[in-house]
Amino acid sequence: MNTKATPRTNLSVRLARTALVLSALGALAACNPFAGPAAGARQYDANCAACHGDGGRGGAGGPDLTGIAAREGEFPRRAVLNRLDGYGRGLVQHDVAMPDMSHMMTGRLMLVDLGRGASRMMPERVVALGAYLESIQR
């Protein structure tokens, strides 16, 4: 029996280890108190409530954010986080005029599971705001 490792088996082992590490990091990120719904509620109150109203129910020019999951069939975490991240970086999406949210891009970064095997580093404040928005869906 040939026990010599091939480049292909070495790659498979490295990929399996990488997947395990990413999974562990994702689990730790989920437990991060600075990126959970409570931290996100504080971000929301400071940055979003003036337009989107208390609890995201709509307000002065900002749409209701509590029905995102109902409209989409499930909460589209990847799309919401990408949109929030884009607003924070000054991008205008769908001709929506959002205030400058560049301050959301400061602070710690964390690895976020975006589903379907995708993950990326995102600012903790953006992740927290996304967690809050997910928590207020009706």
C-alpha positions, 0 to 999 in steps of 0.5 A: 500500500502506498502511504505517500501523500500526493499534492491532491490529498495535501490540498484536500487536507488543507481545504478541510482544515480551512473550512474547519477554521472558518466554521469555528470563526463563524461560531465565535462571531455569532457569539460576539456581544458587540455584533449581536442584536443588542449592539445593533439596536444601539447602532440603529437608534443612533443612525437609522431611527430618525428616518426609519422610525422606532423599531424599524416600522417606517418613519420620516421618509424611510421605509418599514424595515420589519417586513424584509423577510416577509417580502423576500420569503426569508431574511436575506442576510447576505443582501442586507449586509452587502447593502449596509456595507455599501451605504457605509462606503458611500455607495448609492443603491437603487437611487436611495439617498442615504446619509453618510454612514462611513463611520460604520466602517471604523472599528473591528472587523469580523469574519461573517458567514454569508451563506452558501459557503461564502464569508468575508470580513465586515465591520462589526458595526455593520454586522450588528446592525444586520443582526438587529434588522434580522431580529425585528422581522415580523 
